[in-house]
Amino acid sequence: MAEAYDTLIIGAGMSGLAAGIRLAYFDQRVGILERHKTIGGLNSFYRAGGRDYDVGLHAVTNFTPKGAKKGPLSRLLRQLRFQWEDFALAPQQQSRIAFPGVNLAFSNDIRLLESEIARCFPHQVAAFANLRSQVLDYDDLDQSAFEISTRKVLGQIFSDPLLIEMLLCPLMWYGNARVHDMDWGQFCIMFRSIFLEGFARPMRGVRLILKHLVKKFRSLGGQLLLRHGVKQIVSEHGRAVGVILDDGREIQAKRILSSAGWVETQRMMGEVDEVGNESAGQLTFIETITTLNCQPAKLGLSDTIVFYNDSDRFDWRPPQHDLCDLRTGVVCSPNNYLYDDNEQLQDGIIRITSIANFDRWSSLAEADYRREKLVWYDRSSDSAVRFVPEFRHHAIDTDMFTPKTIQRFTWHDNGAVYGAPQKRLDGRTQLENVYVCGTDQGFVGIVGAIISGISIANQYCLK
Amino acid sequence: MAPEEIREVIIEILGDIAPDEDLGSLDDAVAFREQLELDSMDFLDIVMELRKRYRVQIPEDEYVQLASMRSTVDYLTPKMSEVAK
């Protein structure tokens, strides 16, 4: 085998790049192997028809303003030696949880959500304060509390089941890999990142953050190897010694950090059959992107993100009998952030996300697949305009991705966006020098993924 | 390196790790943790920066010596006496 690295990282997404920066900064010889021709993984970007598109998260969560010394955002900036200005984050305007007849607005100031709860659920004010203090008391490092049932905890705190469903809706939408229920640890992380910290976005989108990460990684001597898919992790006596690439080449490494996913990494180690992926995540989405000839605010849509659900029960599970489930969805407009100097994106953009079934989408023949995309573009828009103003008469361009697209470009089983339900908080595998980071280690979102890469690199690859 | 120079090195490292902190009013006798917003990741970085910049090795069970500026300088003085600034 040629080319020995101190650490080989599998996957050039947020977590892999962040880990790479840490290790390269401290003088390791680091290579990042990415199967795709570009970076980003689950948070990526593309250009089509002369327009820039983001894939992945609608917003950077965990937003704290410049000067804040606490919280994951300031921690990652310090760890990666970035300035706050580098990510150019503009805060959201206001978002909304929309259920039939009830709307709860929230912003990056928790007092708005508190006042909305006081308005719509006056008898639940004390319960919400209680929840908030329990979330703040949750110890991130306590593995035993992580997997407690959130529905059970919330059932003990609140007497109004509708408020439980409304609070779960955005938090599950933005990071729950489990069906129906949610790990208490994940709930606490999401509650802090969305309600107590908040949403933000760089005007140029996720590409700005990724480009900063890559630039820093390369400037520190790190090697980014695109179109380098890993077929196999080679081990001897319980230790990895290197990898075999898709094209058969071999690369040696002292240790391996994989952001490919738990099941996907197991498969590289020869532990899972090609089809044996029962433990992989199931939750995946379609997303439609509509470009408008005006700002969404002109049509009456000034919310940053709307999480809607069309009944009193929020049912978080992949659809069994159809390609998508349109009872719930997310409408996001990247225009509706408070950009510096009142600058604005040139086009209006509306993204609508709906829950989808991977197997059904991926088994369609090509012609059917193309037709179904058109059908479900219309249906998901029809569903969304029950909760936001009609916008389609201003459309000048549309695009759409499906679970099949996600799987094709990220190689995550089932196109699962939030990874496997069972998280591996300690990042360890059965091989003593192979670790996992990213979505399956337990942190989701852009900030979460970066923190995951940093913390696993610190814990196992630096000391 | 003399103790005063080691102190300067630590201030420089802290400035890189936590650029928003006011280090001018740092009390050398009081724990960093009580004056600055430093977490365990930041403490690891002090160790890693010393290794990167001056090849000083600090074993994990001796990280506690880096609690305050005074204890850090006292601990590093014999280790860094031969190191050039």
Interface residues (C-beta under 8 A of the other chain):
Chain A: Y25 F26 D27 G67 K69 K70 S74 R75 R78 Q79 R81 Q83 I454 S455 N458 L462 K463
Chain B: D16 I17 A18 P19 D20 E21 E37 D39 M41 D42 L44 D45 M48 R51 K52 E60
